[in-house]
Every structure is written in C-alpha cells, then in structure tokens.
Amino acid sequence: MAARTFQAVRPHVPLIKFRGGNFTKDIPAVMTPATKGKSETAPSTPQTTKIATPGSILEHHQLPKKYARTPLSIEEMEYIQRGGPDVL
C-alpha cells in the first residue's frame, strides 16, 4: 500500500480586511415603523427641484480638444463594420 502523507490543516485566513466598526447599530433606526400621527396626504407646499443652469454643464462641442474623441479613420470604420479581422 502506498503511504499517505497528511498535511497539517491551517486555519483559514481571509484575504479581505474589513473596516472596524459596528454597522448593525444603524439598522434599528432604519427599520422602525412610521408614526401613526403623520398625515398620509401630499404636502401642501410643492417640492422644488434644482434645475441646472446653462453655464454649469459643458456640451460636447465645448470640451477642450485635449478631451475630444479622436475621429475614426475609414479603415477603422470598415474593421468595425465587418466584425474584426478577416477569417481565412
């Protein structure tokens, strides 16, 4: 009979280290039911949403040339259209 060699079983060492802290203390506050004294109707004052001003957003034509997409050549377009390299 062949001799079997047994290796010592090493305890599992996790490769991921989690931050310390107890996150379960926040769960009861989230899971508490709403109080019955609140009205279930819509609020009387309309809620306003923020609308972005035209100066805060850059359009694609306003980007500096450094960030602009390089145009594709005709060869690159044909390569994409045929689905990759030619199969022989």
C-alpha positions in Angstrom: 0.0 0.0 0.0 1.1 3.5 -0.8 1.9 5.6 2.2 -0.3 8.7 2.5 1.1 11.9 3.8 -1.2 14.2 5.6 -0.6 17.9 5.7 -1.5 20.0 8.7 -4.7 21.9 8.2 -4.0 25.6 8.5 -6.8 27.9 9.7 -8.5 30.0 7.1 -7.1 33.5 6.8 -9.4 35.9 5.0 -7.8 37.9 2.2 -10.1 40.9 2.6 -9.8 43.1 5.6 -13.0 45.0 6.7 -13.0 48.3 8.5 -13.6 48.2 12.1 -17.0 49.4 13.4 -20.4 48.1 14.3 -22.8 48.8 11.4 -25.7 46.9 13.0 -26.4 49.9 15.3 -27.8 51.8 12.4 -30.3 49.1 11.3 -32.9 49.5 14.1 -33.3 53.3 13.3 -34.0 52.5 9.6 -36.3 49.6 10.4 -38.6 51.5 12.8 -42.2 51.9 11.5 -43.5 55.3 10.8 -45.6 57.0 13.5 -49.4 56.9 13.0 -49.8 60.6 13.8 -48.4 61.7 10.4 -50.8 62.6 7.6 -50.7 60.4 4.6 -51.8 63.2 2.2 -49.5 65.0 -0.1 -47.7 68.0 1.3 -49.4 71.4 0.8 -46.2 73.1 -0.5 -44.9 71.9 -3.8 -41.4 70.5 -3.7 -39.0 72.3 -5.9 -36.3 70.6 -7.9 -32.9 72.1 -8.8 -32.6 72.9 -12.4 -29.1 73.1 -13.8 -28.1 76.5 -15.1 -26.8 76.5 -18.7 -23.3 77.6 -17.6 -22.8 74.7 -15.2 -22.9 72.0 -17.9 -20.4 71.5 -20.8 -21.8 70.4 -24.1 -19.7 68.0 -26.2 -18.6 70.8 -28.6 -17.4 72.9 -25.6 -14.8 70.4 -24.4 -11.2 71.2 -25.0 -9.5 69.4 -27.8 -7.4 67.5 -25.3 -10.6 65.6 -24.2 -12.2 65.3 -27.6 -12.6 61.9 -29.1 -10.2 61.2 -32.0 -12.1 60.7 -35.2 -12.1 57.2 -36.7 -10.3 56.5 -40.0 -12.0 54.8 -42.9 -10.0 51.7 -42.3 -11.1 51.6 -38.6 -14.7 52.0 -39.6 -14.5 49.1 -42.1 -12.8 46.9 -39.5 -15.6 47.6 -37.0 -18.3 47.0 -39.6 -17.0 43.6 -40.7 -16.7 42.5 -37.1 -13.0 42.1 -36.6 -10.1 40.5 -38.5 -10.7 38.6 -41.7 -11.0 34.9 -41.1 -9.2 32.7 -43.7 
